[in-house]
Amino acid sequence: MLMGAVKKAWDELPLVGLDELLQGRLPLILAPHPDDESIGCGGLIAQCCAAGNPPHVVILTDGCQSHPNSQTHPPERLRHLREQEAREALLLLGLPHGHTWFLGHMDTGLPCAGPAFQFAARRIAGICEQQGCNLILSTWRHDPHCDHVAAATLAEHVAVREGIPLISYPVWGWTLADTVEVDEPQPRGYRLDISGEVEVKQKAIMTHATQYGGVVLDDLEGFELPDGLLEVFRRPVETYLLS
């Protein structure tokens, strides 16, 4: 399908509430980087926490490559700041302590195969088992970022091995040009109504100040959000795709 048709189909998915989306299940949310959890699932996280059913959030990489040439924010400092930002953002969304997991893989180096992939998959499966998570949410497999693709691959592997349903959420997929063709069937899924959580979601996103707040100023080749992407995530809905 061409991405223009895919995005049109996303915008026409049924609008539902949290109960219909989750159907009583406890989600484990995989975020490739610190901030993807707030951008992609901030409304859902806030709703789950308000309902007394807080999810578990696994942040897969350390985010250190967002500004690789910065002298003021070398990798170790940036790693620490991005973890702190994620904790603060999730606290804003209502997530209790003990529900956030940092696997610490290298940014842009999340494995798609091999022993490191198997180790990461075992850790994710272990968290699901220990915490009683029976639904996995992860980034869309066509998101144009290597770590987002790797996260989707990990999620699919764990879901199949553990017999857990998988739902995907697009992030960078929204930036694909309408003329790009993707190997994707007609989308199935839901739009979650987050009209009551838009404000807190935006606050959580902006808590990731190293990415959106003009904190790192000495790396001209550093991370820069594509025009219009945050506009998508200011809407009163979040998109969730069935596998």
Beta strands, then each sheet from edge to edge (+ up, - down):
strand 1: 15-16
strand 2: 27-31
strand 3: 56-61
strand 4: 100-105
strand 5: 135-139
strand 6: 166-169
strand 7: 189-193
strand 8: 237-242
sheet 1: 1+ 7+ 8- 6+ 5+ 2+ 3+ 4+
end
